């Protein structure tokens, strides 16, 4: 747990691991190697915190996948490499045709047209295939997993981006 490893590149078939301390809360942006960060990439948002409303005295892994800002790659998260999906969407939205906002397409990022709309209650049609599985509009909260991948001393979650796997883990203490 020597601190955040910073930016890195995972090639197809490789895996990465992030171990976090209790109190961790952050996002991991997923973007294409060699491209600049646009700030609207696919994201894995996660935390590892003691939550007062649970009555437990240990930290819970909470995570979601967000395409609310935009989309680069499909992302899904699981409790282990073979279990049922806890959050995320496997649909490759690039198969939907042209991105509705072309400001970042050269970077292989599709900005969500509803990114600045805090009142909408439905996903934009380009993002609709992932509604209810990944954040696609502000209150698309069905996909939030909280404490699903949990023991009293350890929270672990695997997230897959295409063929890449990132292990997100936290150790209570």
C-alpha positions as CSV (number, residue, x, y, z in Angstrom):
1,X,0.0,0.0,0.0
2,X,2.8,2.4,-0.9
3,X,0.5,4.9,-2.5
4,X,-1.2,5.3,-5.9
5,X,0.9,3.7,-8.6
6,X,0.0,6.5,-11.1
7,X,-0.7,6.1,-14.8
8,X,0.1,2.7,-16.4
9,X,-0.6,0.6,-19.4
10,X,-2.1,-2.8,-19.4
11,X,-1.8,-4.8,-22.7
12,X,-4.5,-7.3,-23.8
13,X,-4.4,-10.3,-21.5
14,X,-2.5,-8.6,-18.7
15,X,-3.9,-7.9,-15.3
16,X,-3.2,-5.1,-12.8
17,X,-3.8,-4.9,-9.1
18,X,-4.6,-2.0,-6.8
19,X,-4.6,-2.5,-3.0
20,X,-6.1,0.4,-1.0
21,X,-6.4,1.3,2.6
22,X,-9.5,1.9,4.6
23,X,-10.9,5.3,3.7
24,X,-10.0,5.0,0.0
25,X,-12.4,6.7,-2.5
26,X,-11.5,7.4,-6.1
27,X,-12.1,6.8,-9.8
28,X,-10.0,4.9,-12.3
29,X,-10.2,6.4,-15.8
30,X,-10.0,3.9,-18.7
31,X,-8.4,5.3,-21.9
32,X,-6.5,4.2,-24.9
33,X,-2.7,4.1,-24.7
34,X,-1.1,7.0,-26.6
35,X,-4.1,9.2,-26.3
36,X,-4.5,12.2,-24.1
37,X,-7.0,12.0,-21.2
38,X,-10.1,13.8,-22.2
39,X,-11.8,13.7,-18.7
40,X,-14.8,11.9,-20.1
41,X,-13.6,8.3,-20.2
42,X,-15.2,5.1,-18.9
43,X,-14.7,5.0,-15.2
44,X,-14.6,2.6,-12.3
45,X,-15.6,4.5,-9.2
46,X,-14.9,2.8,-6.0
47,X,-14.5,3.2,-2.3
48,X,-13.4,1.1,0.7
49,X,-14.9,2.8,3.8
50,X,-16.5,2.0,7.1
51,X,-20.2,2.9,6.5
52,X,-22.2,4.1,9.5
53,X,-25.6,3.0,8.1
54,X,-24.5,-0.7,8.0
55,X,-23.8,-1.3,11.7
56,X,-20.6,-3.0,10.7
57,X,-17.2,-2.0,12.1
58,X,-15.3,-2.9,9.0
59,X,-14.9,-1.2,5.6
60,X,-17.1,-2.1,2.6
61,X,-16.1,-2.2,-1.0
62,X,-18.5,-0.1,-3.0
63,X,-18.1,0.2,-6.7
64,X,-19.9,1.2,-9.9
65,X,-19.0,1.6,-13.5
66,X,-19.8,5.0,-15.0
67,X,-20.4,6.1,-18.6
68,X,-22.1,9.3,-17.4
69,X,-19.1,11.5,-18.5
70,X,-18.4,9.3,-21.5
71,X,-17.3,6.0,-23.0
72,X,-14.0,4.5,-24.1
73,X,-14.3,0.8,-23.4
74,X,-16.9,-1.6,-21.9
75,X,-16.2,-2.3,-18.2
76,X,-17.7,-5.0,-16.0
77,X,-16.9,-5.8,-12.3
78,X,-17.3,-9.1,-10.5
79,X,-16.6,-10.5,-7.0
80,X,-14.1,-12.9,-8.5
81,X,-12.9,-13.8,-12.0
82,X,-15.9,-16.1,-12.7
83,X,-18.7,-14.8,-10.6
84,X,-21.9,-12.9,-11.4
85,X,-21.4,-9.3,-12.5
86,X,-21.8,-6.7,-9.8
87,X,-21.7,-3.6,-11.9
88,X,-20.8,-2.5,-15.4
89,X,-21.9,-3.3,-19.0
90,X,-20.2,-5.5,-21.6
91,X,-21.9,-3.8,-24.6
92,X,-19.3,-2.2,-26.9
93,X,-21.2,1.1,-27.5
94,X,-18.9,1.9,-30.4
95,X,-21.0,-0.7,-32.3
96,X,-23.9,1.9,-32.1
97,X,-22.5,3.9,-34.9
98,X,-21.1,7.4,-34.8
99,X,-20.7,9.1,-31.4
100,X,-23.4,11.8,-30.9
101,X,-20.7,14.3,-29.8
102,X,-17.5,14.2,-31.8
103,X,-15.3,16.5,-29.7
104,X,-13.1,13.6,-28.4
105,X,-13.6,10.9,-31.1
106,X,-10.0,11.2,-32.3
107,X,-9.0,10.1,-28.8
108,X,-11.5,7.2,-29.0
109,X,-13.7,8.8,-26.4
110,X,-17.4,9.4,-26.8
111,X,-18.6,12.2,-24.5
112,X,-22.1,11.5,-23.1
113,X,-24.4,14.2,-24.4
114,X,-26.2,14.2,-21.1
115,X,-23.0,14.8,-19.1
116,X,-24.1,18.3,-18.1
117,X,-27.8,17.5,-17.6
118,X,-28.6,16.9,-13.9
119,X,-32.3,16.5,-14.5
120,X,-32.7,13.7,-17.1
121,X,-34.1,10.4,-16.0
122,X,-33.3,8.3,-19.1
123,X,-30.1,7.4,-21.0
124,X,-29.2,9.0,-24.3
125,X,-30.0,6.5,-27.1
126,X,-26.3,5.9,-27.8
127,X,-25.8,4.8,-24.2
128,X,-29.2,3.1,-23.6
129,X,-27.8,-0.5,-23.9
130,X,-26.0,0.0,-20.6
131,X,-28.7,1.9,-18.7
132,X,-29.2,0.2,-15.3
133,X,-25.9,-1.5,-15.5
134,X,-23.5,1.4,-15.6
135,X,-24.2,5.1,-14.8
136,X,-25.5,6.6,-18.1
137,X,-27.4,9.5,-16.5
138,X,-27.2,11.2,-13.1
139,X,-29.7,8.9,-11.2
140,X,-29.0,5.6,-13.0
141,X,-28.1,4.0,-9.7
142,X,-29.2,0.4,-10.1
143,X,-25.7,-0.8,-10.8
144,X,-24.1,0.4,-7.6
145,X,-22.6,-2.6,-5.7
146,X,-22.0,-2.0,-2.0
147,X,-20.5,-4.7,0.2
148,X,-21.4,-7.5,-2.2
149,X,-17.8,-8.7,-2.5
150,X,-17.0,-8.7,1.2
151,X,-15.7,-10.4,4.2
152,X,-15.1,-8.7,7.6
153,X,-11.4,-8.2,6.8
154,X,-11.2,-8.0,3.1
155,X,-13.1,-6.6,0.1
156,X,-12.1,-7.7,-3.4
157,X,-13.5,-6.9,-6.8
158,X,-12.3,-7.8,-10.3
159,X,-13.1,-5.4,-13.2
160,X,-12.7,-6.4,-16.8
161,X,-12.2,-4.0,-19.6
162,X,-12.4,-6.1,-22.7
163,X,-9.7,-8.7,-22.1
164,X,-8.0,-6.8,-19.4
165,X,-8.6,-7.5,-15.7
166,X,-7.9,-5.1,-12.8
167,X,-8.1,-6.4,-9.3
168,X,-9.4,-3.8,-6.8
169,X,-8.8,-4.9,-3.2
170,X,-8.9,-3.4,0.2
171,X,-7.7,-4.8,3.5
172,X,-9.5,-3.5,6.6
173,X,-7.2,-2.3,9.3
